[in-house]
Amino acid sequence: MAVLHESAGYSLDCLANLYGETAEVIRSALLAEGVEVDAHPRPSPDPIAVTMERLYDLKLSIDRVGWLCGHSYGEARKILLNKGVQLRQRGRPLEREVDVARLVKPRKSGLSIEASGRELGIFRHTARKRLLNAGVPQRPKPTILVRPKTPLSASAVVDLHLQGYKNYHIGKLTGRSPSFVQRHLARAGLPARVKPDSLGIDTGTLVAVYQRVASSQATADVLHISAGAALARLWESGQDILDAPDPDAAPLHIPAQDPWQRRQQEIFARAAKGQRASEIAAELQVPVADVTAVMRIYQHRDRTTAEILYRRTQGESPGVIAIRMGLRLDRVNDVLAKYTSRPRRSTPLTKPPTQQRNRHAHRHHR
């Protein structure tokens, strides 16, 4: 963004459209990086060539550089060459030395070629080539695992993991339960090696969210999966069930654009231009009450508190609010407890004096 703003002369609105964010978000990001934000930036004397060179120096591909500057791959490559830029070789250089034995074991354990290569930090094509050279077929026969008569020690669990075996196979080979395997791998500081997630959920992110909210339902809501799927993946990763969030964990920020947030940003933008709530409601075809609720956040002296309360009215749980806003859960709970809980009465309610006198008179008459 800094290169496009300073060199190519992209305005904040143009960057906002390119990155799918608001102009204020772009402005804050640029200021955070020490960029002098200009309302009407001027491009450099040779904007295309200079911009492409600076973007290419940031390790962007020629395809990406060309797309950002509105040129095809061939045009971008020609401009860079004319500028005297030394082009990099396409793709990352392959590792000269690959531990083939270490590559073969996870493949025979059942991992895919891509996952086996990922264990050594190489691409699928390289892993496949080295496996074929080692005589390993593309679809190896499944290994018959024999459970030992006597369960093996925890050190055997760690050794098998380092050799590339998955957790399920480690349990079979050692005669241990899945919880035993996961627990001792966690104690050794080793990540769980489980079946690749078909949903594309990163296990590390899932565990990090759970440690900060201590709720599988909130974790599922943040990552847009079911609570059952979240629990299953937590179990596979060896994460213990928590009674409370980890107090030492730093806040985690995973933003997401919901439909109501886009509407909220539109209301913010119109309110900043001086439009009244009734005008905004009429143009956006939403109730005036919704517009005034959003404008309270814009006018509130503590925007964070106002947004927490607004998100709660939209049905978000405290854990989801904490992750979406990058706050600690206890801070969110404190705000909700302060502004949404009803005050407790120290003394019981009493009837009006006239009713009390009537009640005593009725008792006396009886």
N, C-alpha and C positions, 0 to 999 in steps of 0.2 A: 504494500500500500504506500509506503514511504517513497519508493522509487516512482511509482505511477503518479503520485501527487507532486513530487519535486521535479522530476525529470520530464515526464510526459504531459504534465499540466492537468491531470485528472482532478476535477472538482470533488467536493465531498459528496454531492448528490450522485455523481457518476460512480464513485467508489461504492456508495451505498447500494446502488442498483447492481453493481458487479458482484458484491459480496453478500447481498441479501440482508443487509443490516440497515439501521437508521443512520442518518447523517451524524447524529449526536454520538452514537457508538463508534463510528469511524473517527470522528474528531477526538474522542477520548483516547482511542487506541493510538492515534498518531502522536498526541501530546505525551502519552505515557512513554513513547519511544524517543522523546526529545525532538520531534519534528515540528518545525515552525509552520503552523497551519495558516494558509492564505485563503481568504474567501474567493479570490479570483486568481488562481495560480497561473503563472506564465511558463510555457514549455521552454526547454533549453533550445539553443540555436539549431541543433540537429536532433530533434526529439526522438525520432524512431530509432536511429542507430545508437544514440547514447542510452536510451531506455532499454533497448534489447541487450546491450553489452552489460549494463548493471544488473538486469534480471538474470542473465546467463551466469554472471559471477556469483549469484546467489544459489547456484546449483540447480536452477530450473532447467528442464529439458527444452530443446529447440521447439518442440511442438507446443509446449506451454507458453514459452516466450512469444511465439508467433500468434497464438490465440489471444493473449492479453493485449497485443499490439495490433490485432486485426489483420494478420497476414498468415498465409499458408506456411507449411513446414519448409517448402523449397524457397519461398521468398525470404523467410526469416533466416535460413541458412546462408543465402546469398548475401544478405545485408551484413550478417556477422562476419563473413569472410572478407567482404569489402572493407569492413571496419578494422581488419587485421586481428580479429579475435582467434586465438588458438582453440579450436574445437576439441572437446573431450571425446574419447571413444564412447560409442553407444553402449549403454548398459554398464554394470559394475564389472571390474576385472575379476575373473574367476580365481579362486584360490588354487595355488599350485599344489599344495599338499593337503590332501583330505584323508582323514582317518577312516579308511574304508571299513575296517572291522567295527568301528563305533557307528558307522552308518548302516551296516547290515543288520545289527541287532534290533534296533527299533523297527526296521522294515519287517523282519521275521516275527517280531512281537505283534504285528498287526497294524502298525501305523502306515498311513499312505506315504507315497514317495515324497510328496510335498512336505508333509509333517516330519518325515525322517530327515529331509534336507534342512528343514528349519532348525532342527536340533543342533546342526553344525554350522548354521548361518550361511547356507548355500542355496541357490535357486533349484527349482524342481528339475529343470533340464540338466543341470550339472549332476544332481543326485541320481537321476535316472541313468545318465551316461556312466557314472562310476559304479553303480550297482550292476549294470549289464556287463561292464568290464570285469567285475568280480565274479561273474557267473550266477548272479542272483536273478531268477526269473521275475518278470513284471508282476505276476500274480503268484506269489509263493504259497505253497500249501500251508494251511494253518498248523502251527506247532501244537503237538499233543502235550498238555501240561499235566504232570503227575503230582498230586498233593503228597507231601512227605508224611510219614507216620507220626513223626514228632515235629511240632511247629518250630520253625527256625527263629533266630534272635532278631532283634531290631536292627542290628548292624547288617544282616543279610538283606533286609528291606531297603536300606540305604544303598547298598552295593548294587542291587538289581536296578534300582532307579538310575544310578549313575551309568549303568550299562545300556540304558535306553528302554527298559521295559515299562509298560503301562501299569497303572495301579491294579487293575483287575488281574493281570497276569502275575504281578508280584504277590498278590494275595494267594493265588493258586500255588505258586512255586514255594511259598514259605509256610503255607497252611495257616495263614493269619486272616482275620476278619478285615473288611474294608476300613472300619474305623481305626483299627490298630495300625494299618499301613498309613493312613492319612495322618494320624496323630504323630507318628514317629518321623514321617517326612517333614511335617511342620516343625517339629522340634529341631530337626537338622537344618532348617532354613531352606528346604528344597520346595520348589513349586510343584503342585499336583500335576501329573501328566495323565490327562484324561482324554476321552474321545473328543475330537474337534466339535465345537458347538455348531449345530446346524442353523441356529438362530443368529449366529454371528455375534454373540455376547462375549465380551472379553471377561474372563474369569477374574482377573486382577481388579478390574473396575467394579465388578459385582461385589467382590469381597470388601473393597474400599468403601462402597456405598453402605453396605450392611454394617460395617464397623462404626459408621458415623450416625446411623439411625436406629440400629438394633431392632429392626422390623423387616421381616421378609416381605410383607405386603407393601410397605413404603419402597423397598428396594425394587420390587416388581413394577410398581407404578412409575418409578424414575426411568427404568430401562424398558418400559413398555412390553413386559412379558407377564405371564401368569404367576401367582404366588407359588403354585406348585412347582413351576419350572425354576423359580428363584431358589426355593428350598432344595430342590434336587441338585442344583449346581453348587450351592453352598456345602451340601453334604459331600459332593465329589471333591471339592477343594479342601476338605478337612477343616472347615471353619466351625468352631464351636458355637452353640447357641448362646447369645448374649442377653443378659437381663437389662443392661444399660449400655449406651454408646461408649466407645473408647474415649476416656477423657483426654488422652494424649494425642489423639488424631487431629490433624489440622483440618479446617473446613475444606470441603470438596465442592467445586462449582461445575455442574453439568446443566447448562441452560438448554431450553427447548422452546420452540415457537408453537404455542397453541393458538387456535383461532381467536380466543378471547384476548390474547396478548397482542395480536396484530390489530384488532379493533381498538385496544387500549392505546397503542402507539399512535393510531390515527387520531384518536380523540386528543391525546397529548399535543400532537402537532397542530391541530386546529385551535386548541385552547391557547397555545403559545402565540398564535397569530391574532388573538383577541376576540375570537368568536364566542358567542354566548352559548350556554348549554342547550337552550331550545333550538338554536340554529344548527348546532352540531347534531342533535337528535333527529331533526328533520332531514338533514342531508344524508346521514348514515342510516336512517330508518331504524333507530333503536329507541327504547324508552328513555325519557329524560332522566329518570332515576338512575339508570345505568351510567349515563354521561356525568351526572353530578357526583356519583360515587368515584368515578375515575378522576374527575377534576379535583376532588378532595386530596388525592394522592399528590397531584401536581402542585397543589397549594400548601400541603402540609409541611410544617417546618422539619419534621423527621420523615423523610421520604421512605426510609427503610421500614419503619414501623407501619406506615400507611400501606405499603405494598404487602407486608406480611398479613395485615388484617384483610386486605382486598383479596389476596390469594386464598385465604381461609374461606371467604364467602363464595369463592369459585369452586369449593369442594376439595381443595388440596389439603392433604394431611400435614401435620407439622414436619414430619420427616422429609416429605417431598418438597415442602417450602424451603427447608434448610439446604437441600442439595441444589435446587433450582436457583437460589439466590446466593449460594456460596457462604452460608452462615453456619454457626454452630447450632445444634439442636436445642441446647439449653437456652440460647438467646431467643430463639423463636418461641419456645414454650413460655419464657418469662413475659414476652410481649402479649401472647395470647391470654396468659393468666391475668395480666394486669388490665386488659381492655375488654375481655369477653366474659370473665367470671362475675357472678352476681355477688354483691357485698353481703356478708353474713350479719344477721341481727344479733346483737348481744343480749337483748331482753325479749321475752315473748310478747306477741301482740296483745294489746288490751282493748276491751270494748270501750266505747265512749262513756263519759261519766253518767249520762242520763240512762243508758242501758244498764250500767252497773247498779244505779239506784233502783231501777225497776226490778232488777233481778233480786236485790236484797229485800225489797219490799214484798215481792212475791213469796220469798222464803219465810219472812216473818208472818205473813198472812196464813201460810200453810201451817 
